[in-house]
Amino acid sequence: MKVLFFARRTLHRQPGGDTVHLTQTLQALQAQGHQVQLVTETADLQRALATDTWDILHSMNLGRLADQYPCYAARKAHPGLKWAISTVWVDYSAYDRKRSFLLRFLPTPWVEFAKMLGRALLSGDRWPTIGLLFLRQPLHKMAWSADVLFTSTDTEAARIRQATGLGASVRTVALGRDHLPKAPAAPVRRGWVVLGRVEGLKNQVAAVEAWILLKGRGFDAPLTLYGDAAPNHGRYVRQLRDALARAQALGVDAQWKPALAPEEVPNVLAASTGVLVPSLFETFGLTALEGLHAGCEVVISSAAESASLLAPYVRTASPHAHALAEAILAPNIALPLPSEAFTWEAAGTALVKGYADAGHFIAFTGSRGMPNRYGGYEEMVDHVGRGLADLGHRVWISTSSAHPDRTYHYPGIQRARHLDPESWMGSAGQFVYDWISLRALKPWQPDAHFALGTTSSGPWLRWTFWRGRSPLAVHMDGLEWMRGKYPPAVRAYLRRAEAWATHGAQVLVSDNPGISAHLQTYQLPIEEIAYGVESPSPLSDEALTQTLEENGLVSGGYALLLCRLVPENNIDLALDALLDEGPVAVLGDWSNTYAQTLLKRFGAHPHFIRIHANFDPQFTQALRQGCRIYVHGHSAGGTNPGLLQAMAAGCRISAHDNVFNRAVLGPNASYFSTPSDLQTAWKQADHLPTFTAESTHYTWPAVTQAYANLASRLRG
């Protein structure tokens, strides 16, 4: 594996915890046989990517946006390149507003940009590109564009997931502590040390104030602060000098010394009683591990995100002088650090696994969004979207502004809400909604774009100007132009829209062999991915009887049709055939013209049972579980989710005789094309097969994996 690392320009001039982190990571990966290279200049990054092929681009510190932006641009320019970030993310926003009155009133992007300029001027850090000032939610954008984020603790991972909405693409890889050679312990250890750059979040002032309190209680061990002053924290540096002057005037042995060279750290720790980490915030606090490795006592701030992880081996305290003083005086009952814990070799192994498992940015357009409130594509997107997110992919799903659930969130999924004017524009609003969705997706440049259906998106999908150049797979729906409910002119348009959608596609997705056969005319690769179905839980006899009685039904005594009330579903044929044989229950939306025609024609028949649309899973399971025969009249549309649900429920099924239904049910099922076929099926219902076993081939995990595999091939 070839890994290109990109880090801040001052990585070696101003060493810190990330310097150790990165240096040891490089060595661990090299020891495992991987090829690695470190660059710190943007020009060197661009040169390395232009002259060689890399498997992974790995950057450091999510919060340093000036350092992440070159990688963000590289990820866009090289879609096959996986981008990993070791986050080390410190959210300074609350602290910044505390330390500066002016910063309380500036927008966060301006504050961050000003800080980047300050670091560039004062510390020699990378100059930020002006594009960062206008990039909306830049940290969110970087986090979602990266294929995997590595945190050092589960606490940090949870914080990043909360802040960004990401899910399983955020992974925890604990740091190592075996980079320091163990120096011989001094005959007598004496004194405590604080290691780290002097700045407000490191909270050295509280350590000095704790030592003033300890002096009053007879504690006279020395305190030594090692670290250089942060160039943009002049006020805090003055506060520290004042605190040290007060302490020394009271006879406290406290002093501040320059940062230690790496080779000096082992000897200093070997001579020290303990290491204090008083920070107001730490993503980990590597000095705590270094102290434990050297055999020191360690007191760490409870504000450090490693506090719970290290709890068995350290003493914790809130980052205030009184609490720190009490922790220093407390008996040391911490356990010794196991020799095999926190090694860089283990960290390197975990990184390699994270690289291998890194997911893709996968987008779905063409549905009304999730959670499922409509069925069809929405049901598929709901199941597959959640499944992909659980596998570590980042999933973008266009969601209608008319969707009733505005607060739903699932980790790893962006519900991108877009204007959907269908409620006041009619069908034309679908074209507007799809156009807005495609335009919103374009800047994200997903690794794989799944466009669902072609009716209202076909005119837009043919042009990369509208949808971008991301790899595109088009789910061709159910051959809408075959449906009898449409007049000839509409059917002609639907066929043209289908053809338009194929112009920009790399792959066509079909859910049924019958559709696949038709799609071969387009001479494009065809991926056959059926829908899934969940195995239902059977209702108790009592619950089943109650639901059926409320609707005038008796278990085993009625035929069931559960579908959209449209001509191509052959409801009139089924009613003609079966009403004289026994009760027929029809569940659907009765508001359209065809449904009203059915009511006028059959509504007075004593065996006709109309049930208004109610797709509560327990209710529909009761209807399926209790029916004598399930009539599936769909004559077009590929693999129908309702048919799969009837199979999973164990219904005895008679289906309209067509290539789509035969592809699902096989040759031994009951099929009809005339009323007499259905009458025969009713009379022989006890001898019809069930398809519970066959339904197990249509599982959502299998469907999800098929989409994940296709996304990998699209990304290349």
N, C-alpha and C positions, 0 to 999 in steps of 0.2 A: 504494500500500500504506500502511495506517495502523498505526503501531507505537507502543505505549504502553510507556515505560520506567519501571521502578520500582527505586529505589536506596536505599542506607542514608541515614538522616536526616542524618548528619554529612558527607555527600559534599563539601559546599563548605566547611564549618567546619573540617574536618580533611582537607585534600586529600591524595590519594595517587595511586598509579599507576592505580587504578580511576577516579579523577576524570578524568584525562587520557583514559583508554580510553573512558569513556562520553561525555565531551564531544565528542571527535573522531568517535566513531561517529554521534552525533546529526547533526553537521555534514555528515558524508559522505553519510548517507541523505537529508538535506534537499537537498544539492546534486544528488542523483540524482532529485529530484522526489517523494520520499516524504513523507508527513505524519507528524511525530513529536511526541511530548509526553513530558516528564519529570516524574514526581511522586516525592516522597520520604516522604509521609505516607500511612498506611493509609486514612484517611478520604478523601483526595484520590483514591487508587486506586479505591476503591469508587464514588466519585462519577463518576469518568471512565467507568467501565464501565457505570454505570447510565444515563448521559446520552448516550452515543455508542457507535457500533459500531466495534470494532477488529479488525484482522486478526491482530495479534501482540501478546502481552504478553511483554516482555523484561526479565528481572531480572538482577542482578549478584551474583556471589560465592556459589557453591553452599554453601560452608561456613558462611555467615551464615544460620542456619536461621530466626532471628527475622525476617529480611528475606524469606526464601523462603515462609514459611508463609502470608502474605496472598495470594501468587500461587497457591500450592497450593489455597487455598480458592476463589480466583477461577476457577481452571481447573475445579474441580468444579461451580461454580455456572454456568459458561458453557462447556458441552462443546464448542461449535464454535470456541472461542477457542484459537489455537495459543500454546503457552508455550515460550519460549526462555530459556535461562540461559547467560550468559557466566560460565564456572565460576570462574576465578581461585581454584582450590581449594587452600588450604594446609592440610594435615593436621597440626594442632598436637599430636596426641595423644602422640607420643613425646617431644616437647619439654616438654609440660606435666608429664609424669610425671618428667622429669629435673629440672625446676626446683622441684617441690614434692613433698615426701615424702608428704603426705596424699593427693595426687591419684593416687598409685600404687594406692590401694586402693578408690577410688570407681568405680562403674560409669561408662562413657563418657557415657551420656545425662545423668547428674547433673553430670559435669564440664562438659559443653557448656552445660547450662542455667545452671550457676553462672557461667560466663564471660559468657553473654548478660546475666545480671543485673548482673554487674560492669561491662560495657560501657555498659549503660543508666544505671547509677548514676554512673559516673565520667566517661563521655564523652558522655552524651546520646543514645546509640543507642536503637533501638527496644526497647521492653519485650517480652520473649517471652511468647507466650500459654501458659497452663498446659497446653494440649493437647499441646505439644511434649514435655513431660515423660513423657507416657504413649503417645506415638506410637512404635510399634515401628520401630526402624531408620529414624529420620526422614530422614537424608541419602539413604539408599537409596530411600525412598519418594518424596522430592522428585525425585531423578534419574530415576526410572522414570515419574513423572507428567508430567515435562516432555517436550515433543514433540521438542526438539533441544537438545543441549548444545554450546556453542562453547568450545573450548580455544584457547590461543594457540600451542601447540607439539604436535607429534606425541607427544612424551614425556609431556606432561600427559594427552593423550587416552588413551594406553596405560595410564597409572596409573588413570584414572577407569574405564576399561573393566574393569581388573583388580579394582578395589574394588567396582564395582556390578554387574558382569555384563552391562552394556550392550554394544551392538555399533555398527552403522553410524549410530545416532542421535547418536553423539558425533563431532563434526566439528571440524577444525582451521581456524582463521582467524587468520593471522599479524597482529600489530599493525603500526601505522604509526609513522613517526618524523618525518614532515614537518610536525608541528604546531608545531615550534619554528622561528621565523625564524632565519636564519643571521646572527648578528652578525659584524662584521668581526673576523677573528682578531687577537689582540694581537701587536705586533711580536715579542715574546718570550713564549712560553707558559711558565708556571712553576707547578709544584705539581700535586698530585693531589687529587681530591675524592671524597667518598663522600656520596651523596644518599639520604635515606630516614629514616623514623621510627626513633627509637632504641628498639630492643627486641632481645630475645635472638636471634631468628632472623636479624636483619639483621647481627649479628656484627661490630659496629664495634670491639669490644675487640680482636679478632684483627688488624684493620687497624692499630690503634695499636701493638700488640705487634710487628707486622711492621716498622713504622717505627723502633721501638727497635733491632731487629736491623739494619736498613739503616743506621742512624747509625753502628753499629760497623764498617760496611764503607765508610764515607766518603760515603754518599749523604745529601745534605742538602736535597733538595726538600721543601717544606712539604706537610703533609697537613691538609685541612680537612674536617671532618664537618658536613654541613648536615642538620638535622632536629630535630623536636620530640620530647620524651620521651613514650613511650607511658604513659598514666596508670596502667596495671596492671602495670608492669615496674620497680617501684622498686628492687628488688635489683640488676637488671642496670644500671640507670642509675648506681647507686653504684659498681658494678664499672668502668664506663666512666670515671667521674670519677677513680677511683683509678689506672687505667691512664694517663690523660692526665697526672695529677700526676707519676707515675713517669717518663713520657716527657719532660716538660718539665724535670724535675730533672736529666735526662741531656743536656739541650740539644737535644732533638728539637723541631722546629718543627711541633707538632700542636695543633690547636684545634678546639673544637666551637662551632658557631654555629646560631642558629635556622633553621628551614626557610625556604627561598627562596620568595618570591612567584613565580608563573609567569613574569611578565615579567622577572624577574631572572636566570632560568636561562640564557638564551642568552649573556648577557654573561659570566657566571661560567665557562661552558664554553669560550667563545672565548678566555679568558685562561688556561685550564688545560692542562697537558701531558696529563693522563689522567684517566680515571674508573675507580674501583675499585668492584667489586660483590662484597664478601666474604661474602655471605649463606650461612647454613647451609642455606637453601632459598629458591628463587624459582620461581614459575610461569613468569615470563619475565625480569623485571628490565628494565623499560622504560628505566631510566637508562642502560643499556648502549647501547641504540639511540640515545638522545638524545646520548650522548657521541660515537658514530660519526657522527651527523648533523652535529655541530659540528666534526668533524675531530680529535677527541681519540684518543689511544691508550686502549684499554680492556682491563682485566684483569677477568675475570669468574670467579666461583666455579664449579667443576665441578659443584656441587650445584644450580646453576640449571638448570631444565629447558630453557632456551634455549641452553645451552652448545654442544650439537652443531649446532644450527641456525646459530649465529653463529660457529662455529669458524673459518671462513676469514678472518674480519675482526677477531678478538680473540685475546688470550692467555688461556688458562684455567689454573686452579690449584685444588687442594683448599683448602677454607676454613680453613686453619691458618696461623699466622704465618710459619713457615719457608717454606712453599710459596708464599704470597703474596709474600714478599720476593723469592724467586727469580724469580717471574714479572715483578715490577716491574723487576728488573735485566736480564731477558732482552732480546735484540735484538728490535726491533719489525719482524717480517717479515709482518705481517698484510696482507691485500689491502684496498684501498680499497672502501668500500661502494658498489655500483652505484647510480646515481641513481634507477633505476626500482624498486629493491628496497624493500620494507616501506613502502608508502604507505597512507594511510587510505582513499583512493579504492578501491584494490584490496580492502581489508578490507571496505568497505561493499558492494562488488559481491558478494563471497563471502558476506556475511551474507544478502543478498537471495536468493541462490541457495539458501542453507541454509533460509531461511524457506519458500521455495517447495517444497523437497524434504522438509520435515519430515513425519514419518510419524504413525501413529496407535498407540494402545494397543489391541491386538487380542487377544481371549481365545478359547480353544477349550476347551469342556468336552464330556464324553461319551466320550472315548477313554481308553485305558489309558496314554496318554502316549508320550513319545519318549525314546530312539531306538526305531525300529520293531522290535518283537519279536513282533508278532502278525499283521500284515497288515490289510487293510480300512481302517478309519478311521485306525488308527495309521500306516499307510504314507502316507496323505494328509497327516496332521498333520506327520509327519516332513519330507516334502518341502516342503509349503507353509509350515510354520513357519520352516524355515531360509531359504526363499526370501523370505518377508516380512521377516525380520530383516536379510537382506542388502540389502533395499531401504530400510532405515532405520526400519522399524516396530519397536515393542516388542511382544513376543509372550508371552502368558501361556498355559501349557498345563497343564491338570490332569493329574496323573500318579499312577497307582496306587501305593500303598505296597508292592504285590507286584511291582512292576516290578523285574526282576533287576539293572538297571544303576543304581546309586545315585550314581555320580560323574560321569556324563556332563554336559557343559556345552557350550552353543553361544552365542556372543556375541549378545546381544539377545533371548534367550529365557529366561523363568523357567519352570523345571519345578516346578510347585507340587505337591508330594507330599502326598497325602491318604490317610487310612485307607480301605482297601478290604477289607472283611471277607468277600468272596465265598468265600474258601478254606474258611471254617468256617460261614458262614451260607447258602451256596448262592446261588441267583439273587437272594434278598432282599438280599444284600450289595451288589448293583449299585445298588439304590435308595438305600442308605445312602451309598455312595461318591458318587453323583451329587448327593445332598443336601448332603453336606459340601463338595463342590467348588463348588457354587453359592453356598453361604454364605460360603466363603472368598473367592470372586471379588467378591462384592457391594461391599465397601468400596473396591475398586480403581476401580469405576465406569468400565469400559473404554469406548472409543469405539465398538467393535463387538464383539458377543458372538456367536460361532458355536457353537450347541449341536448336537452331532452325535448324531443318533438321538433316538428318543422313547420307547423301551420302558420304561426305568427313570427317565427324566427328565421325561416328560410331566406327571406329577402335580405336580412342583415348578415347571416352567417356566410354568405358567398363572398363578402368583401372583408379583407383584412383591415381595411380602414376603420371599420366599425368594431370589430371584435379583437383586433390585434393578431399577432403571429404565433400565439401559443399553439402547441399541438392539440388538434381538435378531433374528438370522437363524437359522432352524432347518433343519438338513439332515435331510430327511425319510426318509433311509435307503431301504431297498428294499421298502417296503410289506410290512412283516413279517407283517401279518395275513393275507397271501395265501399264506404258506408252509404247505405241507401237513403239516409235522412237528408243528404245534401242534394240540391238541384245540380244539373249538369255543369253550369258555369262555375259553381263553387268547387265541384269535383275536379274540374280542369285546373283551377288555380291550385288546389291542394297537391295535385300531381306535379305541377310546376314548382311549387315551394319545396317539395321533397327533392327534386332535382337540383334546385339552387343550393340547398343545404349541403349537398354532396360535393360542391365545387371546391370548398376549402377544407374538406375533411381528410384526415389521414386514415381513419377507420370508421366503418359503419357498425353500429351496435344493433343487434336483433335479439328479440326474446323468444323466438320461435323458428323452427326449421322452415315453416311455410313462408315466413317473411324473408328469411335468408335466401330462399330460392328466388324470390322476386328481386332482391337487392343485388344479385349477381350481375344484373344488367348494367350496373354502374362501374364494374371493373375496379372495385376498391376492396381492400381487406375487410372481411366481415367477422366480427366477434359476436358469438352467440352467448348471451348471458340472460338466463331466465329470471323471473321474479322469485322471491322467497316467500315462505309462509312459516308462521309459528305454530307449533303443535298446541291446539287448544286444550284447556282443562275441562273435562266433562262435568256437566252440572249434576248435582244430586237429583234423585227422583222427585223430591219435594220441590226444589227450585224449578226444575223443568216443568212439572205439572202446573205450578202456579203461573209461570209465564205463558204457557200455552193456553190455559183456561182463560186468562185475561184477554186473549185474542181470539177466543172461540175455536180453539184447536184441540185435537186429541193426539197424543203421541202415536206415531205410526199410521195415522189416518189421513194424511194430506200430502199433496204435491207442493213443492216450494219453488218459487222464482224470486231471486234476489238480485236485482240488476237495475241498470238505467232503463227507463221506460222509453225506448226508441225502437223504430221499425226493425233495424238489423238484429235485434235480440229475439225476434220471433215470438213475442208474447201472445199475439193474437192467435197464432197457430197452436200454441200450447193450450190456451184457454178453449179454443174450438175442440181440441182433442180430448181434454181431461175433465171439463166441468160436469159432463154427464157420468163420469166414472166415480168422482168423489170430490171432496173439498180441494180447492186450489188457493194457496196463499201467495199473494204478490206483494212484495215490499219494494217501495221506490218513491220517487218524487212525482206526485200526481198533478203537478201544475202545468205541464206542457201540453201542447195540442194533441199529440199522439195519445198521451195518458187519458185525456178527456174523451177521446174517441173510444178508448177501451171501456171507460166507465159507462158511456152511453150504450155500448153494444152488449156488455156482459154484466153490468152492475146489478141488474135485477135478478140474476141467477142465484138460487139459494146456496150453491156451493162456492160462489165467488167471495173471497175474503180479501178485502183491501187493507193493507197495513201501510201507514205513513212512514216515510223515511226515518229510520232510527238505527244508526249503525253502532250503537253501544255494543262492544264485543260480547258481553254476557248475553244480551238480548239476541243477537244474531246467532250465537252459538246454540241457544235454546231452539231457535227455529230450525237450524240445520240438524241438530241432534234428534229432534222429534219427527222429522219428515219421513214419509214413506219413500219418496223419491225426490231427488233434486234435479230440476230441469235447467240445463244450461243451454240457452238458445242463441248465444253469441255466434254470429256468422262471420265476423271480421274482428281484427284487432290483436292477433297474436296470442301469447300466453296470458290468460286473464287471471288476475289475482283472486277473483271470486271463485273461479273453478279450483284453484289451488286450496283455498280455504275450505271448500266443500270436500275435497279429497282428504285434507288433514282431519276434518271432523268425522270422517268415516261414513259420509253419505253414500247411498246408492244413487248413481248418477246416470241420467240419459242426456247426451249432449248432441247439439246440432252437428250433422255430418259434414265436416269440412277439414281441410288439411291442418288448420291450426289446432283444433281440438284433438284430432287423431295423433298429432305429434306429442301431445301431453298425456293422453289417456291410453294410447296404444291400441292394438287391434282387437282386444277382447272386451272392450267396453260396449255399452248400449248407445247407439246413435239413431237419430231420427232426421227425416227430411219431409215426412208426411204425417198427418194426424194419426193414421193407423199405426205408424211406428211407435208413437208415444203411448197409444192405448195398449199396445202389446207390452211396452216397458212397465206400465202401471200394473198390469195383471201379473207380470212375472217379476215384480220388484224384489220379492224374497230371494230370488235366484240371481239377482244382479251382483256383480263384484263390487267390493269396496276398494279404495285406493289409499288407505292410510300408509301402507308401506311405501308406495310409490311417491307419496308426498314428501318423504324424508330426503328425496333427491333435490328438493327445492328449499334449501335452508338459507337463511339470511347470512350466516357466517361464510358459506360457500360463495354466495353472490358477492359479498363484500370482498372476499379474497380475489375473485375474478376481476373486479374493478381495480383493485390494488395492482394486480399483475399487469393489467392493460395500461394503467398509469405509468408503470415502470417502463414498459415498452415504448409508450409515447414519448417519455422523457429521453429515452435512448441512453 
